[in-house]
Amino acid sequence: MGRAVASVLGFVLLLGGVSTAQAAETTGHACGNQPDSYPAAPAGAVVADPGVDNDLELKTQAAPGGTTFWLKPGTHTLGGDQYGQVRPKDGDVYLVAPGAVLDGRGANLFAFAGTASDVVIRNLTVRNFAAPQDQGVVNHDSGSHWVIENATVEDNRGAALMAGDRQEVRHSCLRDNGQYGMNAYRAGDGITGLVLEDNEITGNNTDNWEAKAPGCGCSGGVKFWAVNGADVRGNWVHGNHGPGLWADTNDNDFLVQDNLFEDNEAEALFYEISHNLTVRGNVFRRNGIVAGLAKATKGDNFPVATIYLSESGGEPRLTARTHQIDIGDNTFEDNWGGITLWENADRFCNSPANTSTGYCTPFATKAQCTAPSIAQKPLYDDCRWKTQHVTVHDNQFTFDPAHLGCSVFCGRMAILSNYGTYPDWSPYKGDVVGQAITFAQDNHFTANTYSGPWTFVAHDTSRALTPAQWQAAPYGQDAGSSFSSL
């Protein structure tokens, strides 16, 4: 969709003429639908010639910071050295003629690297680079405030993009990359103010990293790590091999609004050991079916979710636009599951079950989270990432098992934990966490609309409930909600 159409749609939304679900249906179609680029070199621009191997890299080296470069039509290359790469200076701008492509030819690891700030890349197609696992092709070293617009970054190994502080990615196509469309991680953490808007994020994790490195947690459309403040708006996130969006470890203050999530093989949105999130006005369709069928075949009854909250909740002690997880006014159609609120009783700071090795909550350190002091407040609370202050309201959930080919373990909502068992010094053994997440941590479903044979799991995987049981004491969930068969 062109930018002008998007602007008109936004104006209509302000007038109340189009629902947020309708808005989600019409945004993010960036692949193969980019606006016109720059048919002639802007005045004063340095011209890069595709007929000269490594021309863009050499001219970037020779020019001062703040230079505008214009890439002529054709295929631009960076030499045969695997470390052939463009290293921008502060304020450099890269504009592209129609038909200009930067091609790594399977030889170069990275396209744009270095720590320059305020770099702008518009309308460029970047393909065939060979970044290693967890590394990215564009903004490899996570420079601050890069603006990437109307770009196509496709068919690369590793991640299409890394992210830096205040990075803005708009109307870009992040397609069919070996690991991620974007890896929003920076060494030492510290990414703030990330914007991901009107992009198409599709077909990523072509190298099937979860099969190559089981348990790596390293697949999907976009991975966020320790990002403080992110706006994810108007994107089409579809057909990724793994989760669509995965926020993992001390992320905070996310807004996920007016996106369309379709046909991602695992969760559409996975929010893990993180804080303060708004999910509003999105459409979720046919997500989690591949993961759900795989688990069902193995007899694994853990609830596969469209939105999976794992040890994540509202936290008023952190600066954010909301101090809860608010999931409201979304549409869910024929996904394998609904929303799962989960807390691993054995996962806490300094526990061997914490797979985010070396990380603690924002309120404690590993040295503090030891026996016997962890058994007393405030550390008893501060050493855990809690699924708390979650509100799920005013959503529409529709599900037909015939559309999914499922007979068991599909169409479920859940609030649950496991039975705590280790380490031996853990103060969270037994069902104390299951009791807390289910009854004592301010988690509420309310005023939702359900169509189809939904079931509900509470406390642990052994308790499968009907809607009436879910609404009745002691659970008391989904007050004001409606339930109907198909």
PEPE-V505124 format. One record per residue. N is the residue number from 1. OMEGA is omega in whole degrees, -180 to 180 (NA if undefined). Layout:
BEGIN
N;OMEGA  N;OMEGA
END
This chain:
BEGIN
1;-180  2;-178  3;-180  4;178  5;179  6;-180  7;177  8;179  9;179  10;180  11;178  12;178  13;179  14;178  15;178  16;-175  17;-178  18;180  19;177  20;176  21;176  22;178  23;-180  24;-179  25;-169  26;-178  27;168  28;-179  29;-172  30;-175  31;-179  32;-176  33;-180  34;177  35;179  36;178  37;-171  38;-174  39;178  40;-180  41;174  42;-180  43;177  44;-178  45;171  46;-174  47;176  48;-173  49;179  50;180  51;-180  52;-179  53;176  54;-176  55;-178  56;180  57;-178  58;-180  59;174  60;179  61;-174  62;-173  63;176  64;175  65;180  66;180  67;171  68;178  69;177  70;-179  71;176  72;174  73;179  74;-177  75;179  76;-178  77;-172  78;179  79;-175  80;180  81;-179  82;179  83;169  84;-174  85;175  86;179  87;-177  88;170  89;-177  90;174  91;178  92;-179  93;180  94;179  95;-164  96;171  97;175  98;177  99;178  100;-178  101;171  102;-171  103;178  104;177  105;-179  106;-176  107;-178  108;179  109;-170  110;177  111;-179  112;-176  113;-179  114;-173  115;177  116;179  117;174  118;177  119;179  120;175  121;-178  122;168  123;-177  124;169  125;-179  126;-177  127;171  128;170  129;-168  130;180  131;176  132;178  133;175  134;176  135;-173  136;-173  137;-179  138;-173  139;-176  140;-175  141;171  142;173  143;-175  144;173  145;167  146;177  147;-177  148;-174  149;174  150;-179  151;171  152;-180  153;-167  154;172  155;174  156;169  157;-178  158;-179  159;174  160;-178  161;156  162;179  163;172  164;179  165;176  166;177  167;178  168;178  169;-175  170;174  171;179  172;-180  173;178  174;-163  175;167  176;176  177;-170  178;-179  179;-177  180;163  181;174  182;173  183;-177  184;179  185;173  186;178  187;-175  188;179  189;174  190;174  191;176  192;170  193;-179  194;178  195;178  196;-166  197;172  198;179  199;169  200;-174  201;-167  202;170  203;-176  204;-171  205;177  206;178  207;173  208;-172  209;-179  210;175  211;-180  212;-177  213;-175  214;179  215;-177  216;-176  217;-168  218;-177  219;171  220;-178  221;177  222;174  223;178  224;-180  225;177  226;176  227;-179  228;-179  229;177  230;172  231;-179  232;-170  233;168  234;-179  235;171  236;-175  237;-170  238;172  239;177  240;-177  241;-171  242;179  243;171  244;176  245;-177  246;175  247;-169  248;168  249;170  250;166  251;-177  252;170  253;178  254;169  255;178  256;-168  257;172  258;175  259;173  260;179  261;-179  262;165  263;170  264;-170  265;177  266;-177  267;169  268;-179  269;180  270;-177  271;-166  272;-176  273;-176  274;-166  275;162  276;-171  277;170  278;177  279;-169  280;170  281;-180  282;170  283;179  284;-174  285;173  286;177  287;172  288;-174  289;180  290;179  291;-179  292;179  293;180  294;179  295;-179  296;179  297;179  298;-177  299;-180  300;-174  301;176  302;-174  303;173  304;-170  305;166  306;169  307;-177  308;176  309;-177  310;-178  311;-178  312;-179  313;174  314;-179  315;-176  316;-180  317;178  318;177  319;-178  320;179  321;173  322;179  323;176  324;163  325;-174  326;179  327;-173  328;173  329;176  330;178  331;-180  332;-177  333;171  334;168  335;179  336;180  337;-179  338;-177  339;178  340;171  341;-172  342;171  343;179  344;-176  345;-177  346;-177  347;176  348;-179  349;179  350;175  351;174  352;177  353;177  354;-176  355;173  356;-171  357;178  358;-178  359;174  360;174  361;178  362;-170  363;-179  364;175  365;178  366;-179  367;179  368;-173  369;180  370;176  371;4  372;-170  373;-179  374;-179  375;-178  376;174  377;4  378;-175  379;177  380;177  381;-170  382;178  383;-180  384;161  385;-173  386;168  387;-171  388;178  389;179  390;176  391;178  392;-169  393;171  394;175  395;174  396;-179  397;178  398;-173  399;176  400;-177  401;179  402;179  403;-175  404;-175  405;-177  406;176  407;179  408;170  409;176  410;179  411;-176  412;167  413;-175  414;164  415;-173  416;173  417;171  418;177  419;-176  420;-177  421;-174  422;-4  423;-172  424;179  425;-179  426;173  427;-174  428;-180  429;-178  430;-175  431;-177  432;180  433;175  434;177  435;-176  436;-177  437;-176  438;-170  439;-166  440;-175  441;171  442;177  443;-171  444;166  445;-179  446;171  447;175  448;178  449;-177  450;173  451;-178  452;-174  453;-178  454;170  455;-171  456;-179  457;-178  458;174  459;179  460;-173  461;-178  462;-174  463;175  464;-170  465;169  466;175  467;-179  468;178  469;178  470;-179  471;-175  472;173  473;7  474;-172  475;174  476;-178  477;174  478;169  479;179  480;179  481;179  482;-177  483;177  484;174  485;180  486;NA
END
